[in-house]
């Protein structure tokens, strides 16, 4: 699929999230109720990846090899090969957002009516943090030790520091 095809799909899909490597060559995009799409040439061509799901959010390491995606009402998925293959991780939750450290080792995901979850092993295992709230968004520092999250009660949490 080329960029023109990708743009033509815009009217047929709900593009939910996009992430990029630091140099902009490797991209991943998520469709709510559709597939994940990856590009390794700055968006000139795109490849459909993974099954049709309610994809909610994606994040990328700086080099674009480690990706993470969350499914609304489903699982967390990780990839270590720029999105060619994906592995389901953690339990099914109402995931709303995900973020990555620059090296893709430290990941964070938030669930609506759930908690903040973090991983220090590129998504293999996850640990619940903070109390259950209506989490909507999350961001991470480049080393993954400082996080900030948005709650659906018009609040931004104070920065969270992970040791």
Legacy VTK file of the C-alpha trace (Angstrom):
# vtk DataFile Version 3.0
C-alpha trace
ASCII
DATASET POLYDATA
POINTS 163 float
0.000 0.000 0.000
1.395 3.422 -0.842
0.746 6.784 0.828
-2.112 7.567 -1.570
-3.850 4.314 -0.651
-3.246 5.071 3.022
-4.840 8.508 2.675
-7.814 7.083 0.752
-8.452 4.699 3.658
-8.745 7.706 5.968
-12.418 8.150 5.201
-13.114 4.482 5.934
-11.138 4.107 9.153
-10.928 5.690 12.563
-7.205 6.344 12.887
-6.633 6.230 16.609
-2.903 6.559 17.238
0.463 6.886 15.511
4.088 6.637 16.664
7.456 7.183 15.014
11.098 6.279 15.403
13.267 9.282 16.273
14.468 9.638 12.664
10.941 9.296 11.239
11.672 6.290 9.029
9.780 3.648 11.024
6.111 4.347 11.743
3.233 2.476 13.323
-0.429 3.527 13.109
-3.504 2.046 14.780
-7.073 1.823 13.512
-9.908 1.541 16.024
-11.792 -1.530 14.804
-9.122 -2.243 12.196
-5.511 -3.313 11.908
-2.130 -1.923 12.840
-0.095 -0.511 9.942
3.685 -0.164 9.778
6.042 1.665 7.465
9.832 1.437 7.248
10.260 4.183 4.639
8.796 7.265 6.348
5.263 6.464 5.217
5.903 6.001 1.496
4.537 2.446 1.759
2.457 0.814 4.497
1.850 -2.811 5.492
-1.221 -4.045 7.386
-0.198 -5.992 10.497
-1.947 -7.972 13.227
-5.632 -8.879 13.340
-8.566 -6.515 13.287
-9.046 -5.273 16.836
-10.144 -2.143 18.681
-6.635 -0.647 18.690
-6.437 2.335 21.008
-2.812 3.489 21.287
0.710 2.730 20.023
4.233 3.723 21.061
7.710 3.192 19.629
11.308 3.032 20.772
13.699 5.605 19.271
15.001 3.122 16.688
11.496 1.876 15.830
12.249 -1.783 16.478
10.372 -2.121 19.777
6.678 -1.280 19.511
3.788 -1.557 21.912
0.054 -1.352 21.182
-3.008 -1.602 23.383
-6.426 -2.898 22.472
-9.563 -1.347 23.955
-11.134 -4.167 25.962
-8.255 -6.482 25.043
-4.599 -7.049 25.717
-1.278 -5.269 25.388
0.760 -6.335 22.349
4.509 -5.936 21.878
6.813 -6.287 18.889
10.618 -6.435 18.777
10.922 -6.491 14.973
9.361 -3.171 13.931
5.852 -4.622 13.906
6.344 -7.680 11.699
5.240 -9.983 14.532
3.278 -9.194 17.697
2.944 -10.976 21.055
-0.096 -10.646 23.346
0.813 -9.586 26.890
-1.023 -9.028 30.192
-4.750 -9.371 30.836
-7.657 -7.974 28.913
-8.544 -4.507 30.187
-10.050 -1.311 28.824
-6.641 0.048 27.763
-6.606 3.703 26.729
-2.966 4.717 26.226
0.609 3.479 26.166
4.061 5.106 26.183
7.641 3.908 25.785
11.109 4.873 26.944
13.555 5.714 24.177
15.108 2.228 24.224
11.729 0.437 24.450
12.634 -1.307 27.714
10.429 0.722 30.061
6.775 0.793 29.028
3.680 2.217 30.664
0.003 1.604 29.904
-3.173 2.984 31.455
-6.645 1.495 31.676
-9.967 3.323 31.958
-11.508 2.343 35.331
-8.183 0.624 36.008
-4.651 1.363 37.069
-1.363 2.483 35.596
0.780 -0.510 34.633
4.495 -0.422 33.931
6.984 -2.887 32.505
10.771 -2.803 32.838
11.412 -5.726 30.458
9.973 -4.491 27.143
6.466 -5.650 28.027
7.061 -9.251 29.088
5.749 -8.585 32.623
3.576 -5.755 33.965
3.125 -4.275 37.461
0.046 -2.354 38.623
0.729 1.149 39.986
-1.461 3.933 41.373
-5.124 3.636 42.276
-7.960 2.731 39.971
-9.182 5.781 38.043
-10.519 6.724 34.642
-7.061 7.009 33.031
-7.041 8.479 29.512
-3.450 9.268 28.580
0.143 8.763 29.664
3.611 10.018 28.721
7.076 8.869 29.691
10.520 10.413 30.049
13.187 9.077 27.696
14.564 6.736 30.385
11.072 5.637 31.449
11.477 6.562 35.117
9.231 9.653 35.109
5.603 9.406 34.056
2.662 11.750 33.812
-0.924 10.638 33.254
-4.293 12.211 32.493
-7.464 11.313 34.368
-10.976 11.784 32.968
-11.840 14.073 35.886
-10.057 17.029 34.250
-6.862 16.348 36.150
-3.273 15.672 35.270
-1.522 13.621 37.897
1.583 14.934 39.549
4.637 13.367 37.909
5.124 9.762 38.996
8.679 8.613 39.535
9.556 4.931 39.246
12.702 3.691 40.919
LINES 1 164
163 0 1 2 3 4 5 6 7 8 9 10 11 12 13 14 15 16 17 18 19 20 21 22 23 24 25 26 27 28 29 30 31 32 33 34 35 36 37 38 39 40 41 42 43 44 45 46 47 48 49 50 51 52 53 54 55 56 57 58 59 60 61 62 63 64 65 66 67 68 69 70 71 72 73 74 75 76 77 78 79 80 81 82 83 84 85 86 87 88 89 90 91 92 93 94 95 96 97 98 99 100 101 102 103 104 105 106 107 108 109 110 111 112 113 114 115 116 117 118 119 120 121 122 123 124 125 126 127 128 129 130 131 132 133 134 135 136 137 138 139 140 141 142 143 144 145 146 147 148 149 150 151 152 153 154 155 156 157 158 159 160 161 162
